[in-house]
Amino acid sequence: MEVKLDKRWPLDASLEQAWAVLSDIRATAACMPGAAITEQVDDTHYKGTVRTRIGPAQMQFGGEIEVKALDAATHSMQMLGKGADKAGSSASMDLAARLEPGQTPDTSVLAGTATVVVSGKLAQFGNRLLVPVSDAMLAQFADNFRAAAAAVAATATAAAAAGHAAEGTDAADAADTAKAASPAAATAPAPVRELNALALLWQVFKAWLAGLFGRKR
């Protein structure tokens, strides 16, 4: 079963600040709920896990990520992630993302298209469930990416302020100040949080209710 999604999200970060996150595969993967890269095989291939929680039960899926394209000139990337669980279900996501200028120099837009393919028990849920769940997952990804990009912007601002404050100090002190405020620290992967399937289903249910009552008006 195949699901296709096309989304756009505004970011409170400049094009270059957002690219600092998107071009870092580990940082980008960390924005996906429950996902973490555990091993780098070569320049374009990685191994990772996705943890999910349904009530008190926790499950872990193993998978692989292939970076198919990474273009600094167009601020775009394409990656393919696929994995399977021990029960025989499998899923893959072909994600193409690009950054576009925002309405102001300190804003940008993250645009992405994703093709999700599932098989096994996962396919039994059908499009009625898979489409909104996939949409909710990408929404969580966008929120995490937005926070990571904003952190880069905040760190860049702190670095600029530190540079002004360092004027008149000796070179060693200025270097230490700049290092402490380096934007690279903002792109470090956040602690892995498992994907909460019940929370996703609750979001889907709320969206369904909103659509139901909206149609009755």
N, C-alpha and C positions, 0 to 999 in steps of 0.2 A: 504494500500500500504506500502511496506517495502523497506527500503534502507539500505545497509550495507556498512560501510567504514572502512578502515584499514590504519592508518597513523603513521608516525614516524617524530619527530621533534628534532633537536639538541638543547641543552641548554648550555648557558655559565654560568653554576653553577654546583657545585659538586652534587653527589648523595644525600647526606644528606641535602644540602641546598634546592634542588628541592623537597625533601620529606617533608620539613617543610611547603611547600605550598600544595602539594598533600594530605597530611594527615589532613590538615585543611579544612573541608568541606565548611565552609563559604568562605574561601579564594579561593578555587577551583571554587565554584559556581559564585563568583564575576568575574572570568575570562571569563565566558560565556557572550557574548554581550547581554545586556538588562536584565540579570537575577539577582535576589537578593533573599536571604533567609529572610523571615519576621518573622518566628516563628520556634522554636525547640520543637517538640512534645515529643520526648524521645531521647534516645541515638542514634538511627538510622533513625529517621523519622523527616522530616522538611517540612515546608510549605513555598512557595515562589511565586514570580511573575516574569513575563517576559513582558517587555514593548517593543513595536515595533512602528516604525514611517514609514508611507508611505506618502511622501510629507508633507503637513501640518497636516495630520490626525495622531493621536496617539491612540494606542490600548493597552490594558493590559490583560494579560492572567494569571489566577490563576492556581497553580499546586502544586504538592507534590514531594518530593525527598526521596528515600529510599536508605540508605547506605547498600549495600548487603555484602560487604567485605572490610576490611581495614587491610592490613598485613604489618607490619613494617619490617619483616624478608625478604620479597620479594619486598618491596617497591611498592606494588600494591594496587589498590582499584577498587571497582565496585559499581556503583550507577545507580539507575533507576529513571528517572524523567518523569513525565507525567502531562498533563494539558489540559484544554479545554477553548474555548471562548464561549460567549453567543450565537453565531450563530450556534453552533453545531459541529464545527470542533474540533478535538482532535489530540494530538500528544504525542508520548512517545519516550524516548531515553534511551537505555540500554548501558551504557558506561563502558568499562573495560580499565583501564589505568595502566601502570607500568613504572617504571624508570629503566634504564639500565646504566651501566658505560659508560662514553665517552672515547674518545681516550686519554685524559689526566685526571689526578685526579681532576682538577677543571672544568670538563665538564661532561655532562650526556646526556641521550637521553630519551625523553618522547614518549612512544609507546602507541597507543590507538586503540581500535576497538569499533565501535558504530553501533548499530542497531536502526534505526529510523523508527517508524511506524506512519502513518498519516491516518486520516479518515475524512469524510465530505468534505467540500469545498476544503480543502488543497489537498486531493487526486486527485482532478480534474486537477491539474497541470501536473501530470504524472512524470515519471522518468526523462524525458529530462530536467525538471526544478528542481525537488526536489533533484536529485543527486548533481548537481553543487552548488545549494544553501546550502545544508547540508555541502558540502565540504568547501564552503566559510565561513560558520559559524564556523566550526572546525578550519579553518585557523586563524580566528580572536581569537578564544579561545586560540590557541597555541601561538599567538603573545602576548596576555595578560598574559598567564602563564609564558612565557619566560621573560617578564618584571618583573613579581612578583618574580621569582626565582633569576633573576639578582639583584633585590633589596635586597634579603636575602644575596646574596654573597657580595654585596657592604657593607651592614651593618655589616656582619661578619668581613670583612676587617677593617672597621672603629673601631669595637670593639677591634680587635687585636692591632691596632695602639694606641687606647686609653689606652689599658692595658700597653703598653710600655711607653706611656707618663706619666702614673700614677705612675710609679716606682719612688720612692723617695717622694711621697706625702703621706698624712695620709690616713688611712683606709676609713674614711668617704668620702673623696673626690674621692678616687678610686672607691668606690661603686656607687657614683652618676654618675661618668663617664661611668661605665660599664652599668648601667641601662639605660642611655640615648642612648647608642649604641646597645641596645638589638635587636637581630634579630626578635623578636616577633613583633616589630613595623612594620617591612617590610611586614608582611603577613596580615596586616589589609586590609579588603576589600576596593577597590577603589570606588569612587562615581559611582552610577549606571548610565549607559548610555543606552538609548533605542536602540534597534536593528533597524538599518536603512535598511529597506527592499529594497529601491531604490538603495542604495549603493551596496547591495549584488547582485541585478540583474545586475548592471553595471559591477561588477566584472565577473559575469557569461558571459555577453555579450562580454567583452574583451577577456576572455578565449576562447570563441567560435570563435571570429575573428582570434585569434592567431592560433587556430587549423585549421581553414579554409584556411588561407593563407599558413600555414605550409604544408598542404597536396598538395597545388598547385605547390610547388617548386619541 
